[in-house]
Amino acid sequence: MDIIHEKAPREAVGRDTMVRFRMQFQAAAFAALEILSGKEVDRVYCDYHDDFVVRRTVAGVVEYHFFQVKTKGRANQQWDIDGVFALKKTGELDTAEKLEAIRSSIAGKLFVHTVEFGDQCREVTILSNVHFKDEVHNLVADLAAGTSSKKYTRQLIEKFAAIVSPDQPLSPEQLEAARQKLTLLPGVQYIGDTLEAFGIAAHNAIWKHSEIELHQREVERIARSLVTLVEEKSCAPISGLSKTDIDLATGVGLEDLLQVLSISTQVYQTLLQGGDSAAIKAASVLQRKLKEAGATEPMIEAASRAKVSWDVWVRSARHTFPDFTFNLLLDEIDKKCKAWLLGGGVLADLENFVQEILDSSIGKKFSALDTDLVFGGFCATIVRRATR
């Protein structure tokens, strides 16, 4: 019998470390999904300056949100003041060593960002799979308020400048702003030893930010791909790279997410530039339906351009033709599209359906209609029916 399993392994730290790294990757990947909303968040940096950093652009101003991911092996464990701040509840905060210990603590390293990045540091957060003791929450709140009934907290407030900025004097306003930027994110459920919980959370987040519907098999693939993407970004060498190349090497952006979701960047950009407010959703629907029908990538790109042309024409036609006549055309296209989808959505049949619209009595009332424009109408209808 092989006795390797009968002996206790000498070193298990590496295995535990990898589990914790995977949780860090999951947390960063989940944060990156907000990029899909197309609002403030546009990039998430992985293991660059901190475990991960979320970049936002608010009213034209770039802001950074720094995250430390700290985990424990058992769900019933909690973080205490010593673990988060390296702060003792008794004694005096009166030596350089004690100040350095706080500066090197989990919270201390985050507070240093508030000084180094100034106003561009939006927030600093400790994210964990377990909870924080009430004493930690109370300390964070007292720091923000600038006052406390606890002696150890009052000492921390008094020594705060010496801790976070020993070499650079800060104004009272800068110190107050820095103290208020620390937040806690406890008991996060989307990070764990396996990808199961992350996959569920990622599925919900993708729907929330883009309304893209996913099959279960896709959820599993996307969850793995997202975590792998963050891992690759976290390990990429950056020595000697330009600022632009560092962005690409360490940061997850929209194009990375589109690739994971199997959405063509070209199709998305075409729809976005055409004024489609839900370009990611539209691109996803078009690609799925047309790929199922047997369309090639160039065909799908042509379909996106046709949809944009249709959308532009519709905006003008609504004011040119009587509502009744125009709505009859839309209804006829919708019926043909429904029939095509119910018939299995075969690509070879699509041209016949388009031609039937052009040859119909209602179609002939619109002289501008041609094959490409009606095809764009079908594409728009496919997307609209998928959003009902």
N, C-alpha and C positions, 0 to 999 in steps of 0.2 A: 504493500500500500504506500502511496505517495504521502510522505509525512510533512510536506510543506505547510499544510493547513493546520497541523497539530501544534505548531510553534507560533507563539504570539509574534506578530511582525514588530521589528525594532523601531520602525519609523512610519507613522501614519499621518503626519502633519501635512505632507504634500497632497494627499487625497482630500483632506478637509479644506485645504487652501483652494483646490480646484473647484470644489462645490461652492465656496464663497465667491470665487471669481465668476462662476456661472450665474449666481444671483445678481452680481453687479452688472453683468452683461444683460440679464433680463430686465433689470430696472432701467438701464439706459435705452434698451430697445423699446420698452413701453413708452418712455418719455418721447422718443423720436416719432412715435405714431401721431403725435399732435401736429406734426408738420403737414399731415394730410388735410388738415382743416383749412390750410391756405391763409391763416390769419397771422398771428404775431411770431410764432415759433418757426424758424427756417433752418436751423442746424443744431445738431447735438454732437458735441465733441466727446470722444471716448478716451478715457485715461489720459487726458491732456489738461494739465493744471489741477485736475482732481479726478475722482472716479468717473464722473461725467459732468458736462456743463451744457446747459440749455441756453441757446442764443435766441433772443427775441428782438424784433424791431418794432418799437412803439412810437408812433407819431414821428417816424424818421430817425429815431435815436436807438442805437444798439445797446442792449442790456444783457447781462449774463447772470445766470442762476446756477450756482455751484452745488453739487451734491456729493456727500460722502455716504457710501453704502456700507453699513455695519450690521453684521448678522451674528446670531447665536444659534447653537445647535439644537436647543430645546425650546419649545414654544412657551414654556412657563418661566423662562428666564427674563430678567428685566435689566435695563441699563440704569446705573445709579450715577450720582454726581461724580464720584471718583473716576468711573469708567469713561464718562463723557468729557469732564473738565479737568481731570487730574487734580481736583480741588479737595482739600481736607476740611472737614466740618469743625475741627478743633485746632487751636494754635494760631499763630500769627502768619500772615502772608508777608514775610519780612526778609526773604533771601532771594538772591538772583536765581538760585537753583529751583526754588518753588515757582517763580515767575516763568522760568524757561519750561518747566514741566507743563504748566497750563498752556503756554504758547504752542507746545508740541502735542497737545491733546487733540482729540477729535474735533471738539468745538474750537479750540485755539487756532488750528490750521485753517478752519473755515473763516474765522474772524480776520485772519491775515489778508484774505481775499478782499474783505470790505475796505481795507486800507489800500492795498495795491491797485485795486480797480476803481476805487472811489465811487462816484455816482453811477458808473456803468455796472457796478455790482448791484443787481436788483435784489438778490436774496441768497442766503446760504442755508442749506438744509441737510439734516442728518436723517437718512432713510433707513429703516430697519424692518426685519421680518418679525421682531418682537416688540414689546412695549417698553416705555420709559417709566421709571418710578415717578410718583407725584412730585418728589423733591426736585427732579430734573425739570419738569414742566413749570414748577413754581419759580425755579431759578431763571429760566428763560424769560418768564413773564416779568420778574423783578428787574432783570437786566434791561429789558425794553422800557420799563417804567423809570429806571434810574434810582430806585429806592427799594429798601427791604427791611423787614424786621429781623432778618437773620444776619448775624455778625459776619459769617463767612461770605455771604453775598455782598454785604456792604463793602467788605475789604476788596472783593473782586471788582466792584464798580469803581472804587477809589484807585485801584492799581491797573485799571483796564488799559489806559494809554501806555503805561510802561510795559504791559504784556504784549499788546498787538502792534505797537509802533515805538519800540525803544529808541530808534535812531531818528525819527521824524516827528516833530511836534504836530499835534492835531488840535484843531479848534474845538470848543465845546460842542458846536453843531455837528462836526464830523464824528466826534465820539458818540454822540447821541444817536446819529444815523446808523453807525456801525453796530451799536448794541442792539438795535431794533431789527436787524436783518436775519437773525438766526431763527429758524423754524424747525420743528420736529415732524417727521412723517412716520408714525409707528405702526406696527402690526400690518405691514403691507402684504396682501394676499397673493399678488401676482409674481412673487419670486419664491423659488423653492428648489428642492433637490432634483425635481423632475420638471418637464416642460408642460405638464398637464394644466396646472393653474394658470401659467403664463399664456398658454394657448387660448384658454377661455377668455382671459382678460384682453388679449390682443385682438381676438375676434370682435369683442364688444367695442373696443376702442376704434378699430377700423370702421365699423358700422357708424359709430358716433361721429367720427371726423369726416367720413366720406360717403356713408350709406352704401358701401360696396357689400354685396351679399356673397358669402363664401360657403362652399360645401365643406363638410367635416374633413375630408381628405386634404383639402386645400389649407385648412386651418393648421393642421399638423405640419405640413410642408412649410408654410409661411412662418410658423413659430420657430422651427429649426433654422430657417434661413435668416430670420431677423437676429437671432442670438449669434449665429455664425458671423453675420455681417459686423455686429458690434465687436465681437472677439477679434476679427481681422483688423478693424479700425484701431482697436486698443493695442495691438501688437505691431502695427506698422512703424518702421523706422522713420524718423523725421529729421535726423541730422543733415544739415546742409540744404534742406528744402526751403523754397520760397514760401511766403505767407499763403499764397494761393494754393500751392501744392500741399502745405500742411492742412489747410481746410479740407482738401480732398482726401488726404491720407488718414486724418484722425476724425473727421466729421461725417456724420450721417446726414444727407440732404434728401430733397425730394426725389431726385433721380435715382438714388439708391433704393428708396422705398418703392418707386414705380417698378424697378427691376425685380424686386422681391415679389411684388404683386402681379408680375407678368403683364404690366401695362406699358405699351410703347410710349416712350417719351415724345416721339414725333407726333403721335396721334393726340396725346394729351395737350401738347403745346398748340397744335392746330385748333383744337376745340377751345382752348383757353383764349387764344388770340381772336377767335371768332365770337367772343363774348359769352361763351357758355359758362354760367356761374357754377355749374356742377360738372366741370370738365373731367375730373377724375372718375366720377360715377359714370358719366357718358362714355368715356374711353373704355372703362372696364366692361360695360354692357355691350358696346359695339364689338369689342374684340372677342368676347366670349361667344356671342351669338353668331358672328360671321365666321369665327374659327370652327365652331360646331357645324356650320354649313359648308366648310371646306375652303374658305377664303384664305389666300396667302397674305403675308404681311403687306406687300405693295397694294393689294386690293383693299385691305383694311385702312391703310393710309389714305387711299383714294376715297373711301367711304367717309372718312372724317372730313375731308375737304368738301365732299358733296353735301354733308350735313350742314357745314358752316354756310355754304352757298344757299342752301334751302332756308336756314334760319334768317339770313340777311334778306332773302327775297320775301319771306313771310312778313317781316317787319314793315316792308314797303307795301306789299299786296293788301294787307289788312286795311290800309287807308285808301286803296285804289278801287277795290271791288266791293259790291254790296255784301254785308255780313252773311246774308242767307246763302248767296252763291259761294262765297269763300268757305263757309262752314260745310257746305255740301262736298266740296273738294276734299277737305280734311277728313270728313266722315268716310268718303270713298277710299281714300288711302288707308285709313285705319282698318276698314273691312278687309281690304286686300292683304294688308300686313298680317292681320289676325288669321286669315285663311292660309297664308304662307307659313306662319309659325305652326298652326295646327297640322299642316300637311307635312311637317317634319323639317321645315326650314332648309330645303335643298337649294343650293346655290344656283343650279341650272334652271330652276323654276322661277327665280327672282326676276329675270329679264322679261319673262312672259307676263308677270303681274305688273311690272312697270309699263310694259307696252299696252296692257289693257286699260290702264289709267289714261295714257296718252290718246288712245282711240275712243275713249268714252265720251259721251255727250258733255259731261261736266268738264272733263279735261280739255276739250277743244275750246272752251270759253276762256282759257288762259293761254294766250299766244306765246308767252315767254317760256312755257313748260317744254323741257326736252328730257331726254333719257337721264342725264346726269342730275338734273334738278329733281325729277321725280324720285330717282334713287336716293337722293338726299332726304326727300320727304319720308321715304320708307325707313331710312336710318334714324331720323328724328322720332318716328313713330315707335320703332323698336325700343329706343331709349325711354320714351314716355310710357309705354306699356309696362316696362320693367320697373318703373317707379310708382306704379299705382298701388 
